[in-house]
Amino acid sequence: MGTMNVSLPDALKAFVDEQVEAGGYSTSSEYVRELIRKDQDRQRLRNLLLAGAASRPAAAADDAYFDGLRRRLRGSRQA
């Protein structure tokens, strides 16, 4: 595992220390790792949303679409 040292102003260090105590983290490193993981998840979701927004529109999800979906599901249960 790599090591990274981060300098924080006193106010931010105090905040991190409070979060460690209140959030059940055993160390400030654990807290920071969790923040990074959440940021990675947020970025993945953002990229998926942007890709979806940039994609061509699909067929409308209207009554006919859901009727066809129900028929396919019923057919797969009978097979």
Residue pairs with C-beta under 8 A, 6 or more apart in sequence:
6 32
8 16
16 28
16 31
16 32
17 28
19 25
19 31
20 26
20 27
20 28
20 30
20 31
23 31
25 31
25 34
59 65
